[in-house]
Amino acid sequence: MSGPQNGSAPPTTNGAGPNELEVLCRELQAKVDGFLDTPTEDEVLNSVKNQIIVARGVIDEALRRYRPEELSLSYNGGKDCLVLLILILASLPTSTSLQASSSSPRPFPRRLQALYIRPPLPFAEVDEFVTTTSEIYHLDLTTSNQPMKPALTAYLRERPEVKAVFVGTRRTDPHGADLTFFDETDADWPRFMRIHPVIDWHYREVWGFIRALHIPYCPLYDKGYTSLGGTDDTHPNPALKGGKGSNSGADGQQFRPAYELMEDREERLGRDR
């Protein structure tokens, strides 16, 4: 499978339309639909197509259950939540609750709510990517420096209308093995529905989607990082050390880009926890 290193600039609007988010969503919808309609013999890309169909079904179900103002996205600029963000935006134009033909159509949202919980020692590149993409993709972003539980508690206190949160967790992530598409939080956590549209995606499918659709991603991934946390617990993946196409990583060592990794089980080799 071939493709660019990092994507071209995401679709942007010039402000001429009545709702910039709607214009962007329709462009992304066309981009995803075009990918689905393009025949390929690439095994990974065909599996990506199947995963898109499943994920869109989960997102559509979430949009049937909840109004846009009741939904938020857990967004930290990583590859998984980036894929999820693109799929959510591409799904909004076909949401039955937003259709003019609906018995009581709702106005198309102008921003998508999102929460960024920063690690104690964040990468400057991640912070910059989150800020930039939040503007490009019209996110109503709240940033918290608290640990996850108090951050969520404070967020839901400030936004009591939020009933469900999209999360980019995958099956191979810590605590991801037993999750389903829709899971209530545990009893000792703030109460909301967690929605996991990409739970069954594999690592190479995530990168297949990003590269096939030319989605720009955090530049740390081109330096051998495969799973992003903070600067104190995240390092370039040793499985990508050296070889053709390497880029300078930590301490001047050479690492290949993240999309060259193939195995799910090797994804977190660069994480201390």
Contacts in CASP RR format, 6 or more apart in sequence:
PFRMAT RR
TARGET T0000
AUTHOR 0000-0000-0000
METHOD contacts of the structure
MODEL  1
MSGPQNGSAPPTTNGAGPNELEVLCRELQAKVDGFLDTPTEDEVLNSVKN
QIIVARGVIDEALRRYRPEELSLSYNGGKDCLVLLILILASLPTSTSLQA
SSSSPRPFPRRLQALYIRPPLPFAEVDEFVTTTSEIYHLDLTTSNQPMKP
ALTAYLRERPEVKAVFVGTRRTDPHGADLTFFDETDADWPRFMRIHPVID
WHYREVWGFIRALHIPYCPLYDKGYTSLGGTDDTHPNPALKGGKGSNSGA
DGQQFRPAYELMEDREERLGRDR
1 42 0 8 1.000
1 44 0 8 1.000
1 45 0 8 1.000
1 208 0 8 1.000
1 211 0 8 1.000
1 212 0 8 1.000
3 211 0 8 1.000
3 212 0 8 1.000
4 211 0 8 1.000
4 214 0 8 1.000
5 222 0 8 1.000
5 257 0 8 1.000
6 216 0 8 1.000
6 217 0 8 1.000
6 219 0 8 1.000
6 222 0 8 1.000
7 210 0 8 1.000
7 211 0 8 1.000
7 214 0 8 1.000
7 215 0 8 1.000
7 216 0 8 1.000
7 217 0 8 1.000
8 214 0 8 1.000
8 216 0 8 1.000
9 216 0 8 1.000
10 133 0 8 1.000
10 136 0 8 1.000
10 137 0 8 1.000
10 215 0 8 1.000
10 216 0 8 1.000
11 24 0 8 1.000
11 27 0 8 1.000
11 28 0 8 1.000
11 31 0 8 1.000
12 24 0 8 1.000
12 136 0 8 1.000
13 20 0 8 1.000
13 23 0 8 1.000
13 24 0 8 1.000
17 23 0 8 1.000
19 108 0 8 1.000
19 110 0 8 1.000
20 110 0 8 1.000
20 138 0 8 1.000
21 89 0 8 1.000
21 108 0 8 1.000
21 109 0 8 1.000
21 110 0 8 1.000
21 111 0 8 1.000
21 112 0 8 1.000
21 138 0 8 1.000
22 92 0 8 1.000
22 93 0 8 1.000
22 108 0 8 1.000
24 89 0 8 1.000
24 137 0 8 1.000
24 138 0 8 1.000
25 89 0 8 1.000
25 90 0 8 1.000
25 92 0 8 1.000
25 93 0 8 1.000
25 108 0 8 1.000
26 93 0 8 1.000
28 86 0 8 1.000
28 89 0 8 1.000
28 90 0 8 1.000
29 89 0 8 1.000
29 90 0 8 1.000
29 91 0 8 1.000
29 92 0 8 1.000
29 93 0 8 1.000
29 94 0 8 1.000
31 90 0 8 1.000
31 213 0 8 1.000
32 52 0 8 1.000
32 86 0 8 1.000
32 87 0 8 1.000
32 90 0 8 1.000
32 213 0 8 1.000
33 90 0 8 1.000
35 49 0 8 1.000
35 52 0 8 1.000
35 212 0 8 1.000
35 213 0 8 1.000
36 49 0 8 1.000
36 52 0 8 1.000
36 53 0 8 1.000
40 46 0 8 1.000
44 204 0 8 1.000
44 205 0 8 1.000
44 208 0 8 1.000
45 208 0 8 1.000
45 212 0 8 1.000
47 202 0 8 1.000
47 205 0 8 1.000
48 205 0 8 1.000
48 208 0 8 1.000
48 209 0 8 1.000
48 212 0 8 1.000
51 198 0 8 1.000
51 200 0 8 1.000
51 201 0 8 1.000
51 205 0 8 1.000
51 209 0 8 1.000
52 87 0 8 1.000
52 209 0 8 1.000
54 197 0 8 1.000
54 200 0 8 1.000
55 84 0 8 1.000
55 87 0 8 1.000
55 197 0 8 1.000
55 198 0 8 1.000
55 201 0 8 1.000
56 87 0 8 1.000
56 90 0 8 1.000
56 91 0 8 1.000
56 197 0 8 1.000
57 197 0 8 1.000
58 181 0 8 1.000
58 182 0 8 1.000
58 195 0 8 1.000
58 196 0 8 1.000
58 197 0 8 1.000
59 87 0 8 1.000
59 88 0 8 1.000
59 91 0 8 1.000
59 166 0 8 1.000
59 195 0 8 1.000
59 197 0 8 1.000
60 91 0 8 1.000
60 94 0 8 1.000
60 95 0 8 1.000
60 96 0 8 1.000
61 181 0 8 1.000
61 182 0 8 1.000
62 71 0 8 1.000
62 164 0 8 1.000
62 166 0 8 1.000
62 182 0 8 1.000
62 195 0 8 1.000
62 197 0 8 1.000
63 71 0 8 1.000
63 91 0 8 1.000
63 92 0 8 1.000
63 95 0 8 1.000
63 96 0 8 1.000
63 97 0 8 1.000
63 98 0 8 1.000
64 95 0 8 1.000
64 96 0 8 1.000
64 97 0 8 1.000
65 164 0 8 1.000
66 163 0 8 1.000
66 164 0 8 1.000
66 193 0 8 1.000
67 97 0 8 1.000
67 106 0 8 1.000
68 92 0 8 1.000
68 98 0 8 1.000
68 106 0 8 1.000
68 109 0 8 1.000
68 112 0 8 1.000
69 109 0 8 1.000
69 113 0 8 1.000
69 161 0 8 1.000
69 162 0 8 1.000
70 161 0 8 1.000
70 162 0 8 1.000
70 163 0 8 1.000
70 164 0 8 1.000
71 112 0 8 1.000
71 113 0 8 1.000
71 162 0 8 1.000
71 163 0 8 1.000
71 164 0 8 1.000
71 165 0 8 1.000
71 166 0 8 1.000
72 113 0 8 1.000
72 114 0 8 1.000
72 115 0 8 1.000
72 155 0 8 1.000
72 159 0 8 1.000
72 162 0 8 1.000
72 164 0 8 1.000
72 165 0 8 1.000
72 166 0 8 1.000
73 81 0 8 1.000
73 84 0 8 1.000
73 85 0 8 1.000
73 88 0 8 1.000
73 112 0 8 1.000
73 113 0 8 1.000
73 114 0 8 1.000
73 115 0 8 1.000
73 139 0 8 1.000
73 165 0 8 1.000
73 166 0 8 1.000
74 81 0 8 1.000
74 114 0 8 1.000
74 115 0 8 1.000
74 117 0 8 1.000
74 165 0 8 1.000
74 166 0 8 1.000
74 167 0 8 1.000
74 168 0 8 1.000
75 81 0 8 1.000
75 85 0 8 1.000
75 114 0 8 1.000
75 115 0 8 1.000
75 116 0 8 1.000
75 130 0 8 1.000
75 134 0 8 1.000
75 139 0 8 1.000
75 141 0 8 1.000
76 116 0 8 1.000
76 117 0 8 1.000
76 118 0 8 1.000
76 126 0 8 1.000
76 130 0 8 1.000
76 228 0 8 1.000
76 229 0 8 1.000
77 116 0 8 1.000
77 126 0 8 1.000
77 129 0 8 1.000
77 130 0 8 1.000
77 133 0 8 1.000
77 218 0 8 1.000
77 228 0 8 1.000
78 126 0 8 1.000
78 217 0 8 1.000
78 218 0 8 1.000
78 228 0 8 1.000
79 206 0 8 1.000
79 207 0 8 1.000
79 210 0 8 1.000
79 217 0 8 1.000
79 218 0 8 1.000
79 221 0 8 1.000
79 258 0 8 1.000
80 168 0 8 1.000
80 169 0 8 1.000
80 170 0 8 1.000
80 198 0 8 1.000
80 201 0 8 1.000
80 206 0 8 1.000
81 167 0 8 1.000
81 168 0 8 1.000
82 133 0 8 1.000
82 210 0 8 1.000
82 215 0 8 1.000
82 217 0 8 1.000
83 168 0 8 1.000
83 198 0 8 1.000
83 201 0 8 1.000
83 206 0 8 1.000
83 209 0 8 1.000
83 210 0 8 1.000
83 215 0 8 1.000
84 166 0 8 1.000
84 167 0 8 1.000
84 168 0 8 1.000
84 197 0 8 1.000
84 198 0 8 1.000
85 112 0 8 1.000
85 133 0 8 1.000
85 137 0 8 1.000
85 139 0 8 1.000
86 209 0 8 1.000
86 213 0 8 1.000
86 215 0 8 1.000
87 197 0 8 1.000
87 198 0 8 1.000
88 112 0 8 1.000
88 166 0 8 1.000
88 197 0 8 1.000
89 112 0 8 1.000
89 137 0 8 1.000
92 98 0 8 1.000
92 108 0 8 1.000
92 109 0 8 1.000
96 102 0 8 1.000
97 105 0 8 1.000
97 106 0 8 1.000
98 105 0 8 1.000
98 106 0 8 1.000
98 107 0 8 1.000
98 108 0 8 1.000
99 105 0 8 1.000
110 138 0 8 1.000
111 138 0 8 1.000
111 139 0 8 1.000
111 140 0 8 1.000
112 137 0 8 1.000
112 138 0 8 1.000
112 139 0 8 1.000
112 140 0 8 1.000
113 139 0 8 1.000
113 140 0 8 1.000
113 142 0 8 1.000
113 159 0 8 1.000
113 162 0 8 1.000
114 134 0 8 1.000
114 139 0 8 1.000
114 140 0 8 1.000
114 141 0 8 1.000
114 142 0 8 1.000
115 141 0 8 1.000
115 142 0 8 1.000
115 143 0 8 1.000
115 144 0 8 1.000
115 151 0 8 1.000
115 152 0 8 1.000
115 155 0 8 1.000
115 165 0 8 1.000
116 130 0 8 1.000
116 134 0 8 1.000
116 141 0 8 1.000
116 142 0 8 1.000
116 143 0 8 1.000
116 144 0 8 1.000
117 144 0 8 1.000
117 146 0 8 1.000
117 147 0 8 1.000
117 148 0 8 1.000
117 151 0 8 1.000
117 152 0 8 1.000
118 127 0 8 1.000
118 143 0 8 1.000
118 144 0 8 1.000
118 145 0 8 1.000
119 229 0 8 1.000
119 230 0 8 1.000
119 232 0 8 1.000
119 233 0 8 1.000
120 230 0 8 1.000
120 232 0 8 1.000
121 230 0 8 1.000
121 231 0 8 1.000
121 232 0 8 1.000
122 229 0 8 1.000
122 230 0 8 1.000
122 231 0 8 1.000
123 220 0 8 1.000
123 228 0 8 1.000
123 229 0 8 1.000
123 230 0 8 1.000
123 231 0 8 1.000
123 234 0 8 1.000
125 218 0 8 1.000
125 219 0 8 1.000
125 220 0 8 1.000
126 218 0 8 1.000
126 220 0 8 1.000
126 228 0 8 1.000
126 229 0 8 1.000
126 230 0 8 1.000
129 217 0 8 1.000
129 218 0 8 1.000
129 219 0 8 1.000
130 141 0 8 1.000
130 143 0 8 1.000
133 139 0 8 1.000
133 216 0 8 1.000
134 141 0 8 1.000
142 155 0 8 1.000
142 158 0 8 1.000
142 159 0 8 1.000
144 151 0 8 1.000
144 154 0 8 1.000
144 155 0 8 1.000
146 154 0 8 1.000
149 189 0 8 1.000
149 190 0 8 1.000
152 189 0 8 1.000
152 190 0 8 1.000
152 192 0 8 1.000
153 190 0 8 1.000
155 162 0 8 1.000
156 162 0 8 1.000
156 190 0 8 1.000
156 191 0 8 1.000
156 192 0 8 1.000
162 192 0 8 1.000
163 192 0 8 1.000
163 193 0 8 1.000
164 192 0 8 1.000
164 193 0 8 1.000
164 194 0 8 1.000
164 195 0 8 1.000
165 192 0 8 1.000
165 193 0 8 1.000
165 194 0 8 1.000
165 195 0 8 1.000
166 195 0 8 1.000
166 197 0 8 1.000
167 194 0 8 1.000
167 195 0 8 1.000
167 196 0 8 1.000
168 196 0 8 1.000
168 197 0 8 1.000
168 198 0 8 1.000
168 199 0 8 1.000
169 175 0 8 1.000
169 176 0 8 1.000
169 179 0 8 1.000
169 194 0 8 1.000
169 196 0 8 1.000
169 198 0 8 1.000
169 199 0 8 1.000
170 176 0 8 1.000
170 198 0 8 1.000
170 199 0 8 1.000
170 200 0 8 1.000
170 201 0 8 1.000
170 202 0 8 1.000
170 203 0 8 1.000
170 206 0 8 1.000
171 177 0 8 1.000
171 179 0 8 1.000
171 199 0 8 1.000
171 200 0 8 1.000
172 203 0 8 1.000
172 264 0 8 1.000
172 265 0 8 1.000
172 267 0 8 1.000
176 199 0 8 1.000
179 194 0 8 1.000
179 196 0 8 1.000
179 199 0 8 1.000
180 196 0 8 1.000
180 199 0 8 1.000
181 195 0 8 1.000
181 196 0 8 1.000
181 197 0 8 1.000
181 199 0 8 1.000
182 193 0 8 1.000
182 194 0 8 1.000
182 195 0 8 1.000
182 196 0 8 1.000
183 193 0 8 1.000
183 194 0 8 1.000
183 196 0 8 1.000
184 191 0 8 1.000
184 192 0 8 1.000
184 193 0 8 1.000
184 194 0 8 1.000
185 191 0 8 1.000
185 192 0 8 1.000
185 193 0 8 1.000
185 194 0 8 1.000
198 206 0 8 1.000
202 264 0 8 1.000
203 226 0 8 1.000
203 261 0 8 1.000
203 262 0 8 1.000
203 263 0 8 1.000
203 264 0 8 1.000
203 267 0 8 1.000
204 261 0 8 1.000
204 262 0 8 1.000
207 258 0 8 1.000
207 259 0 8 1.000
208 259 0 8 1.000
209 215 0 8 1.000
210 217 0 8 1.000
210 259 0 8 1.000
211 259 0 8 1.000
218 228 0 8 1.000
220 228 0 8 1.000
221 257 0 8 1.000
221 258 0 8 1.000
221 259 0 8 1.000
222 247 0 8 1.000
222 257 0 8 1.000
222 258 0 8 1.000
223 236 0 8 1.000
223 247 0 8 1.000
223 248 0 8 1.000
223 249 0 8 1.000
223 255 0 8 1.000
223 257 0 8 1.000
224 236 0 8 1.000
224 237 0 8 1.000
224 240 0 8 1.000
224 247 0 8 1.000
224 249 0 8 1.000
224 255 0 8 1.000
224 256 0 8 1.000
224 257 0 8 1.000
224 258 0 8 1.000
225 234 0 8 1.000
225 235 0 8 1.000
225 236 0 8 1.000
225 237 0 8 1.000
225 258 0 8 1.000
225 270 0 8 1.000
226 237 0 8 1.000
226 240 0 8 1.000
226 258 0 8 1.000
226 261 0 8 1.000
226 266 0 8 1.000
226 267 0 8 1.000
226 268 0 8 1.000
226 269 0 8 1.000
226 270 0 8 1.000
227 234 0 8 1.000
227 237 0 8 1.000
227 267 0 8 1.000
227 268 0 8 1.000
227 270 0 8 1.000
227 271 0 8 1.000
228 234 0 8 1.000
229 271 0 8 1.000
232 272 0 8 1.000
233 271 0 8 1.000
233 272 0 8 1.000
233 273 0 8 1.000
234 270 0 8 1.000
234 271 0 8 1.000
234 272 0 8 1.000
235 250 0 8 1.000
235 270 0 8 1.000
235 271 0 8 1.000
235 272 0 8 1.000
236 249 0 8 1.000
236 250 0 8 1.000
236 253 0 8 1.000
236 255 0 8 1.000
236 270 0 8 1.000
237 255 0 8 1.000
237 258 0 8 1.000
237 261 0 8 1.000
237 266 0 8 1.000
237 267 0 8 1.000
237 269 0 8 1.000
237 270 0 8 1.000
238 269 0 8 1.000
238 270 0 8 1.000
239 261 0 8 1.000
239 263 0 8 1.000
239 266 0 8 1.000
239 269 0 8 1.000
240 255 0 8 1.000
240 256 0 8 1.000
240 257 0 8 1.000
240 258 0 8 1.000
240 260 0 8 1.000
240 261 0 8 1.000
241 253 0 8 1.000
241 254 0 8 1.000
241 255 0 8 1.000
241 256 0 8 1.000
242 253 0 8 1.000
242 254 0 8 1.000
242 255 0 8 1.000
242 256 0 8 1.000
243 254 0 8 1.000
243 256 0 8 1.000
244 256 0 8 1.000
245 256 0 8 1.000
245 257 0 8 1.000
246 254 0 8 1.000
246 255 0 8 1.000
246 256 0 8 1.000
247 254 0 8 1.000
247 255 0 8 1.000
247 256 0 8 1.000
247 257 0 8 1.000
248 254 0 8 1.000
248 255 0 8 1.000
249 255 0 8 1.000
261 267 0 8 1.000
END
